[in-house]
Every structure is written in structure tokens, then in C-alpha cells.
Amino acid sequence: MTLRVLGVDPGLTRCGIGVVDVEKNRRATMVAYGVVGTSPEEELDQRLLVIATSIDDWLDKHEPHVLAVERVFSQLNVSTVMGVAQASGVVIAAAARRGIPVALHTPSEVKAAVTGSGTSNKDAVTKLVTKILRLDAPPRPADAADALALAITHAWRAGGATSGRAAGAGAPGGQSLTAAQRAWADAAPGGQSLTAAQRAWADAEAKARRAR
């Protein structure tokens, strides 16, 4: 079974979108990616409408099993946080209208999942996303690469649900896995070897849980 995840790197000026199919052996394949752009000179309602219309088109066209969105961080400046939060809300609502579950992942979670380090820069993320998806050229701009990284991260985390806990017992943010995610996780070989990046991410997550 293949799990299809649509990742979104939210933003008002540039909203990255990426769709990835991940097989039960964790092999990831790029389906599509792109960036929705709006101008700061436009009114806010029109900018949000562009994002809403675009995400509707992506969801209808690619029919993902789950939507993965970058979690908003407060250390950003206020205007940036507002824009990211507004774009995120539009995207999440679009998924909710279709009954598509949404998972939120922090930037450090994504970096750790695809590169093995939660402090990697954007260039490192883009390089590893290109390698993981076996692309001939790096996805550009970086917002698109980040969206693909989000999709990969969520799929790998869903696949790891059978390790150390019952499948469907809990997903990031306390969310339960969907039927599609549970079936995909159950189908993953129990003895499947993790990549170096996946092992590093699992170790980091375990340490974070112990520190709570």
C-alpha cells in the first residue's frame, strides 16, 4: 500500500506545496510540487483567497490521505507569524472540509527526519530531499523542498507507529492515525532497517520524550 501525503510550508508571500507517495518499505516518490505566491501589495483577503483556491485544486487533484503542515513558531516576528498562521488556517480548513486529517510538524522535526540533524540549514534539507526522492535536480524554490520534506517526515513517522507502540495509538500532536495510515504502518515490515536520518530522528524524539 502507498501512503500519499501533501505537505505545506505555509506563508502569505510563498506557500510551498509538495505531494509524496511513500511505500511500505519507506521508499518515497515525488508526485508534484510547486509554490503559490501572492504579492504584499494585494489586500489580505485576496491573498488568502489565492491560497485557498490553490490548495483546493491541489487537494482535489491529488487526493492525499493526510495533510502535513509546518507548525507556526512564536520566535518569528509578529508580522511573519500572523501571515504564516493565516495561511495555515486556510490550508487546514480546506483539508477539514474534505475530511482529510492534518498533522503539524516543527521545522526541527523535519530537519532531523530527512538529514539526521535538527539544526540543518535549508540547503542541507533540499539536498537530502533531492536524494531521498531520486530527483535529477533540486526542487526549487526552497519553499517547495520544505513542503516535500514535510510530506516525507510525516510518512516516515506514520510508518514508525508500529515500533514501540500500537499502530494508531498516537501520532504527532496526539492525533490518531487514519485508517489509511494504520494500514500502511501495519504493512511496513517489522524488521525494516531505518535509514541513518530516521535513526537519528527516532533517537532525538525518544530523548525529547524522556526530558518532558
Secondary structure, 3 states (H helix, E strand, C coil): CCEEEEEEECCCCEEEEEEEEECCCCCEEEEEEEEEECCCCCCHHHHHHHHHHHHHHHHHHHCCCEEEEECCCCCCCHHHHHHHHHHHHHHHHHHHHCCCCEEEECHHHHHHHHHCCCCCCHHHHHHHHHHHCCCCCCCCCHHHHHHHHHHHHHHHHHHHHHCCCCCCCCCHHHCCCCHHHHHHHHHCCCCCCCCHHHHHHHHHHHHHHHHC
